[in-house]
Amino acid sequence: MNVNKLIDHTYLKAFGTSAEIDKLIAEAKEFDFKSVCVNPTWVAKAHAALRDTDVLVCTVIGFPLGANTTATKVFETTDALNNGADEIDMVLNVGHVKEGRYNDVQAEVAAIKQACGNHTLKVILETCYLDNDEIKKASEACYRAGADFVKTSTGFGTGGATTEAVNIMKNVFHDREVKASGGVRSIDDVKAMVEAGATRIGTSSGVKLVQGETSDTDY
């Protein structure tokens, strides 16, 4: 298994500085990760630094709560793409899911996908707040809206990825992709997520994972 190309090497902490982002980018170059995932303020920097590599630049939209207006998320997405983002990880409106407002979820995801065009859109469900039926129905709404991926977690909720949630999501996104993020701390965790249906792993511990070590971080 080519673990490095499964990994979105991630730094999303609020207090990150240029030094942390420089380190993240250097590691992504050294280990040839699939992408770096950074907050929007760092997209232009990451794009410039990774221009001559095959490492993608991923950023987060409506992060971490998903409770922004759709218009705000569309603006954030367009701004990020203009700054050089290749992939968009958007948090859906979790409250809408809890209320069963799946048409609203679908409409919002469709608007963000339209803004993305040919760029990859991953929709974060924040599965720690959802039951299995909500995970399934939210995934179905994202699928109908044209999302390229569904993703489990922000890393800022009460829990991360589980194989059960990934499996539910993959059953809906059978011909598309699933990203497992949060709590993937070892190669065994990676293998379990891949077996459940994940095709991408979001983690701040990419270096330890490719070196066969176990991380003690939450994300």
C-alpha positions as CSV (number, residue, x, y, z in Angstrom):
1,M,0.0,0.0,0.0
2,N,1.4,3.4,-1.1
3,V,0.6,5.1,2.2
4,N,2.1,8.5,1.4
5,K,-0.3,9.2,-1.5
6,L,-3.3,8.5,0.7
7,I,-2.3,11.3,3.0
8,D,-3.5,14.9,3.2
9,H,-0.8,16.2,5.4
10,T,-2.6,18.6,7.7
11,Y,-2.0,21.7,9.9
12,L,-5.2,23.5,10.9
13,K,-4.5,24.8,14.4
14,A,-5.5,28.4,15.0
15,F,-2.1,29.5,16.3
16,G,-0.1,28.2,13.4
17,T,2.7,30.4,12.1
18,S,4.8,30.5,8.9
19,A,7.3,28.2,10.7
20,E,4.7,25.5,11.1
21,I,3.5,25.8,7.5
22,D,7.1,25.8,6.2
23,K,7.7,22.6,8.1
24,L,4.5,21.0,6.8
25,I,5.4,21.9,3.2
26,A,8.9,20.6,3.6
27,E,7.6,17.3,5.0
28,A,5.1,17.0,2.2
29,K,7.9,17.5,-0.4
30,E,10.2,15.0,1.3
31,F,7.6,12.2,1.7
32,D,5.6,13.1,-1.5
33,F,2.2,13.3,0.3
34,K,-1.0,13.7,-1.8
35,S,-1.6,17.2,-0.4
36,V,-1.1,19.6,2.3
37,C,-4.3,20.8,4.0
38,V,-4.0,24.3,5.5
39,N,-6.3,27.1,6.6
40,P,-7.2,29.5,3.8
41,T,-4.7,32.2,4.9
42,W,-1.9,29.9,4.0
43,V,-3.1,28.7,0.5
44,A,-1.1,31.2,-1.5
45,K,2.1,30.4,0.4
46,A,1.6,26.7,0.0
47,H,0.7,27.0,-3.7
48,A,3.9,29.0,-4.4
49,A,6.1,26.6,-2.4
50,L,4.6,23.5,-4.1
51,R,4.2,24.8,-7.6
52,D,6.9,22.5,-9.1
53,T,5.8,19.3,-7.2
54,D,2.8,17.0,-7.6
55,V,1.7,17.7,-4.0
56,L,-1.7,19.3,-4.1
57,V,-2.9,22.3,-2.0
58,C,-6.1,21.6,0.0
59,T,-7.9,24.1,2.2
60,V,-11.0,24.2,4.5
61,I,-14.2,26.1,4.0
62,G,-16.9,26.9,6.6
63,F,-14.4,25.5,9.1
64,P,-14.7,24.1,11.7
65,L,-18.5,24.5,12.5
66,G,-20.1,24.6,9.1
67,A,-22.6,27.2,10.3
68,N,-21.6,30.0,7.8
69,T,-24.1,31.1,5.2
70,T,-23.9,29.4,1.8
71,A,-22.9,32.8,0.3
72,T,-20.0,33.0,2.7
73,K,-18.9,29.5,1.8
74,V,-19.1,30.2,-1.9
75,F,-17.0,33.3,-1.5
76,E,-14.5,31.5,0.6
77,T,-14.3,28.8,-2.0
78,T,-13.8,31.2,-4.9
79,D,-11.1,33.1,-2.9
80,A,-9.3,29.9,-2.1
81,L,-9.2,28.7,-5.7
82,N,-8.0,32.1,-6.8
83,N,-5.2,31.8,-4.3
84,G,-4.1,28.4,-5.8
85,A,-6.1,25.8,-3.9
86,D,-6.5,22.5,-5.8
87,E,-9.0,20.8,-3.4
88,I,-11.7,22.2,-1.1
89,D,-12.8,20.5,2.2
90,M,-16.1,22.1,3.2
91,V,-18.0,21.6,6.4
92,L,-21.7,21.1,5.8
93,N,-24.3,22.6,8.0
94,V,-24.5,20.0,10.8
95,G,-27.6,21.7,12.3
96,H,-29.5,21.2,9.0
97,V,-28.7,17.5,9.1
98,K,-29.9,17.2,12.7
99,E,-33.2,18.9,11.6
100,G,-33.5,16.6,8.6
101,R,-33.2,19.5,6.1
102,Y,-31.4,17.4,3.5
103,N,-32.7,19.4,0.6
104,D,-31.0,22.4,2.1
105,V,-27.8,20.4,2.6
106,Q,-27.9,19.3,-1.0
107,A,-28.5,22.8,-2.3
108,E,-25.6,24.2,-0.3
109,V,-23.2,21.5,-1.4
110,A,-24.3,21.9,-5.0
111,A,-23.5,25.6,-4.8
112,I,-20.0,25.0,-3.5
113,K,-19.5,22.3,-6.2
114,Q,-20.5,24.8,-8.8
115,A,-18.0,27.2,-7.4
116,C,-15.3,24.5,-7.5
117,G,-15.8,23.5,-11.1
118,N,-13.4,20.8,-11.9
119,H,-11.6,21.1,-8.6
120,T,-12.1,18.4,-6.0
121,L,-14.8,19.0,-3.4
122,K,-14.8,17.0,-0.1
123,V,-17.7,17.5,2.2
124,I,-17.0,17.1,6.0
125,L,-20.0,15.5,7.7
126,E,-18.6,15.7,11.3
127,T,-19.9,12.2,12.0
128,C,-19.3,12.4,15.7
129,Y,-22.5,14.4,16.0
130,L,-24.6,12.1,13.7
131,D,-26.2,8.8,14.1
132,N,-25.9,6.2,11.4
133,D,-29.1,7.1,9.6
134,E,-28.0,10.8,9.5
135,I,-24.6,9.8,8.2
136,K,-26.3,7.8,5.4
137,K,-28.8,10.6,4.5
138,A,-26.2,13.3,4.7
139,S,-23.9,11.3,2.4
140,E,-26.9,10.8,0.0
141,A,-27.5,14.5,-0.1
142,C,-23.8,15.2,-0.9
143,Y,-23.8,12.5,-3.6
144,R,-26.8,14.0,-5.3
145,A,-25.2,17.4,-5.1
146,G,-22.1,16.2,-7.0
147,A,-19.5,16.1,-4.2
148,D,-16.4,14.2,-5.1
149,F,-15.7,13.0,-1.6
150,V,-17.4,12.8,1.8
151,K,-15.1,13.2,4.8
152,T,-15.7,12.1,8.4
153,S,-14.4,14.9,10.6
154,T,-12.9,18.3,11.2
155,G,-10.6,17.1,14.0
156,F,-12.2,19.8,16.2
157,G,-15.4,17.8,17.1
158,T,-15.8,15.3,19.9
159,G,-14.5,12.4,17.9
160,G,-12.8,11.3,14.6
161,A,-13.2,8.7,12.0
162,T,-14.7,5.3,12.7
163,T,-14.7,2.3,10.3
164,E,-18.4,2.0,10.8
165,A,-19.0,5.6,9.6
166,V,-16.6,5.2,6.7
167,N,-18.3,2.0,5.6
168,I,-21.7,3.8,5.6
169,M,-20.3,6.7,3.6
170,K,-18.6,4.4,1.1
171,N,-21.8,2.4,0.5
172,V,-23.4,5.7,-0.7
173,F,-20.2,7.0,-2.5
174,H,-19.6,3.6,-4.1
175,D,-18.1,5.1,-7.2
176,R,-16.6,8.2,-5.6
177,E,-14.4,8.7,-2.6
178,V,-14.3,8.9,1.2
179,K,-11.8,10.7,3.4
180,A,-11.2,9.4,6.9
181,S,-9.8,12.0,9.3
182,G,-9.3,12.3,13.0
183,G,-7.9,9.5,15.2
184,V,-5.9,7.7,12.5
185,R,-2.8,7.2,14.5
186,S,-1.0,4.0,13.1
187,I,-0.6,2.0,9.9
188,D,-3.1,-0.5,11.3
189,D,-5.6,2.4,11.6
190,V,-4.9,3.4,8.0
191,K,-5.4,-0.2,6.8
192,A,-8.7,-0.5,8.7
193,M,-10.0,2.8,7.2
194,V,-8.9,1.7,3.7
195,E,-10.6,-1.7,4.1
196,A,-13.8,0.1,5.3
197,G,-13.7,2.2,2.1
198,A,-11.5,5.3,2.7
199,T,-9.4,6.5,-0.3
200,R,-7.8,9.4,1.5
201,I,-6.5,10.0,5.1
202,G,-6.5,13.4,6.8
203,T,-3.8,13.6,9.5
204,S,-1.2,15.8,11.1
205,S,0.9,12.7,11.7
206,G,1.7,11.7,8.1
207,V,5.4,11.5,8.8
208,K,5.0,9.0,11.6
209,L,2.5,7.0,9.6
210,V,4.9,6.5,6.6
211,Q,7.7,5.7,9.0
212,G,5.6,3.0,10.7
213,E,5.3,4.8,14.0
214,T,2.2,5.4,16.1
215,S,1.1,9.0,16.8
216,D,-0.5,10.2,20.1
217,T,-2.3,13.2,18.5
218,D,-6.0,13.5,18.0
219,Y,-5.8,14.4,14.3
